[in-house]
Amino acid sequence: MQDYLTSDQIFENLVPLCFQHMSESVFPVRSAAAVTLAKLIRYGLTQTFREYFNANLRSIFEPDFLS
């Protein structure tokens, strides 16, 4: 993927699309979007973007009673 898109382009275009599908689609699409997002984070994004996701994903998926 890095041969075709920069890390910034992935972060600005594909990541929001993955989040949209993870929140609004049927289960098979949600799971595929989650796997794709995990691969993008692991292989396609710089350390700065990984740290951003680490901070923000915790707040999204933490149960309310832990906040």
C-alpha positions as CSV (number, residue, x, y, z in Angstrom):
1,M,0.0,0.0,0.0
2,Q,2.9,2.4,0.7
3,D,3.9,2.2,-2.9
4,Y,0.7,3.9,-4.0
5,L,-0.3,6.1,-1.1
6,T,1.6,8.1,1.5
7,S,0.9,7.6,5.2
8,D,-0.9,11.0,5.3
9,Q,-3.2,9.9,2.5
10,I,-4.0,6.6,4.2
11,F,-4.7,8.5,7.4
12,E,-6.9,11.1,5.8
13,N,-8.9,9.0,3.4
14,L,-8.9,5.3,4.3
15,V,-9.0,5.4,8.0
16,P,-12.2,7.5,8.3
17,L,-13.8,5.1,5.8
18,C,-12.9,2.1,8.0
19,F,-14.3,3.8,11.0
20,Q,-17.5,4.6,9.1
21,H,-17.9,1.0,8.1
22,M,-17.1,-0.3,11.6
23,S,-19.9,1.8,13.1
24,E,-22.7,1.7,10.5
25,S,-22.4,-1.5,8.6
26,V,-23.5,-5.1,9.0
27,F,-21.3,-7.5,10.9
28,P,-19.3,-9.0,8.0
29,V,-18.4,-5.5,6.8
30,R,-17.6,-4.3,10.3
31,S,-15.2,-7.2,10.9
32,A,-13.5,-6.7,7.5
33,A,-13.1,-2.9,8.2
34,A,-11.6,-3.7,11.6
35,V,-9.1,-6.1,10.1
36,T,-8.2,-3.6,7.4
37,L,-7.8,-0.8,10.0
38,A,-5.5,-3.1,12.0
39,K,-3.3,-3.8,9.0
40,L,-3.2,-0.2,8.1
41,I,-2.1,0.7,11.6
42,R,0.5,-2.0,11.7
43,Y,2.0,-1.7,8.3
44,G,1.0,1.6,6.7
45,L,1.1,4.3,9.2
46,T,4.0,6.1,10.8
47,Q,4.7,6.0,14.5
48,T,3.0,9.4,15.0
49,F,-0.3,8.1,13.7
50,R,0.1,4.8,15.6
51,E,0.4,6.9,18.9
52,Y,-2.7,8.9,17.8
53,F,-4.7,5.7,17.3
54,N,-3.5,4.2,20.6
55,A,-4.7,7.3,22.5
56,N,-8.0,7.6,20.7
57,L,-9.1,4.0,20.3
58,R,-8.9,3.5,24.1
59,S,-11.4,6.3,24.6
60,I,-13.7,5.0,21.9
61,F,-13.8,1.4,23.2
62,E,-13.6,1.9,26.9
63,P,-16.8,1.2,28.8
64,D,-18.4,4.2,30.3
65,F,-18.1,2.9,33.8
66,L,-14.3,2.9,33.6
67,S,-14.2,6.6,32.6
